[in-house]
Amino acid sequence: MKIVPLAGAMLVAAVLPAAAQDPIKAASSQYTLIAENEHVRVLRAILPPGVTTAMHAHPAHVGVTLSGGIVRMGLPDGKTADVEAKADEVMPVQPAGSHTSTNTGKTPVEVVLVEMKKAPGSTPLPSARPGMKMTPLLEDARLSAHRVSADSSFQEAAGTTHPYDQVVIALASGDIALTMDGKTTSTWKRGDVRLIGRGVPHETKGGKAPSE
């Protein structure tokens, strides 16, 4: 799987949790579903100051922080651990497990979570693409994360497919056009997320000007 935090224009296993501990059910005020296929699930978590979520579980997952802060993780055995989340950071892959989350700061914390629903694939992931600057942020057996900027020469022809899942997370506004499932996204704002599933035909066209 590839996570693409597109910088400037865009920042580009285990079984799912039991229903009682699924975060979008157990902590529905803080977690919302963005996208899902048979391999990955993408969630948005927004934790206001002073709020503690209900105990919930994730499979192996990785987080991309949009707005940072200090989050206190509460474990089932009663232990706690404070985690500092910095804006635009890709956090290390976390193993499957249960926890609560408490925002101990004074500003909301917003994170995009990518959950891995199946065992790692074996397809090599590209480290370079024409028209795109790619800075590695995280390399793991299960995924690769890069901070990316694309210029007007970046193109993927109609019908392009990839043998891996790609999650694109916008870190700033941009005008790269992505056409998929008969719909075109050509205006991006910070925090927008798109899941391009493996084998899903799509087309992309670079924006009018280079984007960081």
N, C-alpha and C positions, 0 to 999 in steps of 0.2 A: 504494500500500500504506500501511496505517496501523499504527503501533506505538503501543500504548496502555499506558504505564506507569501503572497505577492507584495513585496515592499512598495509602499507608496500607493500604487494602484491597488495592490492586493497582497496580504501576507500569505504564499501558497504553502494460543488464545483459549477463550473460555466460552462457556454457555452463557447466554444472557441471564441477568439476575432473576431469581424467582419473583413472581408477580408482587408478592407482599413487600419486597425490597427494591423493586424497580424504581429508580429515582423519579421518573416522570409520573409515578403513581404515589409513592411514599412521600415525595417532596415536590409535588406538582406546582407549588407556588414559586419554587426556585429553578426547576428544570423544565425545559421544553424540548420537544423533538424537532430537529431541523430536517434531517434526511436519514434514510435507512435503505440498505439492501441486504442480501443474504450474507455479506461479508463484514460490513461495518455499520455502526449506528452513530450518528452525529447529534450531539445535544448542546444546547446553550444553557449555561448556569449563570444566574444573576443572584448574588447574595448581598442584600442590603446590610448596612452597618448594624451590628448587634443581633442579627438573626442567626438562629441555629436550625439546620435542617433536621428532619427525622432521620433515623438510622436507615441507610440504604446501601445497595451493593452495585458494584461495577465489575464487568469482566476486565481483562487487561486493557489499559487505555492510556491515552496521552492527552494533555491539555495545552491549548494555546490561549494565553492570557490577553484579553483586550484592555481591561483596566485592573490594575494590581492592588495588592494590599496584603495583610497578614490574615491567614485562615488557620483556625485551630481545628485539627482533625481529631475527632473522638472515636476511639476504637471499641469494639465489643467488650474487651477485657477491662474497660474503664481508663486505660491509658490515653494520654493526649500528646499531640505533637503540633507545634506551630510551623507553618509553611509560609515562606514569603513568596508571593507571586508578583513578578514584575511585568509591566505592560509590554506587549509584543514578544513575550518569551514563550518558547516551546519547552514545556516541562519534561523531565525524564519520564519514560514509560513506567506506569504503575502496574503492579500485579493485581489480579482479581482480589476483591475483598470488600468488606463492609465498613462504613464509617458515618459519622455525622460531620457537618462542617459548620463552623461558627466564624462569622466575620467580626474580628475583634477590633477593626479599625473604624474610621469615621466616614469612609466613602464606599460606594458599592464596588464589589469585585465581580467582574464578568469574564467568564472563561468558555471557550468552545472545546468540548470534549469529544474525542474520537474513540469509540469503543470497538475493540476487535472481537468479532463474534466467532471466528474460526482460527485454526492453526495457521502459522505463517505460510505464505506462498513461496515459490522458488524462482519467480521471474526476476531477472536483474533489473534494477531501476536505473534510468538514465541520469547521468551526472552533468550533462550539458545538452542544450537545445538551441538551434539557430534563432537569433533574434532575442534571446533571453539570457540575462545575467542571473546565475544561480549561486547562492552562498549556502553551504551546508550548515544546518543548525543541529541536527540530530540524526545519527545513524544507529539503527537497531536491527536485529534479525527480522523484526516484524514490520518495520516501516522506515521511511526516509523522509526527513523534513528539510526544506530549503526555503530561504528567504529569496524572493524572486522579483526582478524588474524586467518588463518586456517593452521593446520598442515597436515602432510601426512596421518593422519587417517581420515580426513574429506572426506566423500563419500555421493553421492546421486545416487542411482541405476538408470539405464536406464529406462525411462518412468516416473520418478518422476514428480509430479505436485504440485503446491501450489494454495490455494484458494485466493491468493492476488498477486498483481503485485510487482515485485522486480526489482529495479534499482541498478546495481552494477557499482561503479565508482572506477577505479584503482588509488591509490595514489602513487604507485611505481611499479617497475617491479615484475613479479611473474610468476609461471609456473603451476598454478591450471588449470586443463583441464575442459572446459565447452563444452558439445556437445548439440546442439539444432538445430532443423530444418535441420538436416543432415550435419551440419557444426561444426567443433571442433575448439575452441579457446584454445590454450595451452601456448601462449606467451602473456603476458600482459605488457604494459608500462604505465607510469603515464598518466592519462587523458583518458584512454580507458574506454568506457561505454558500458554496455549491459543491455537491457531490457528483463527480463524473465517474460512474461505475465502470468496472472493467467490462470491455466488450460493448459499451454503449456508444453508438455513432454520434459524433459531434463535429462542430466546426468553430474555429476561433480566428479572429482577425485582430492584429495589433491596433492600438489606439493611434490618434493623430500625432501624438508626441511621446517621446520616451517617458516612462513612469518609473519612479523609484519605489 
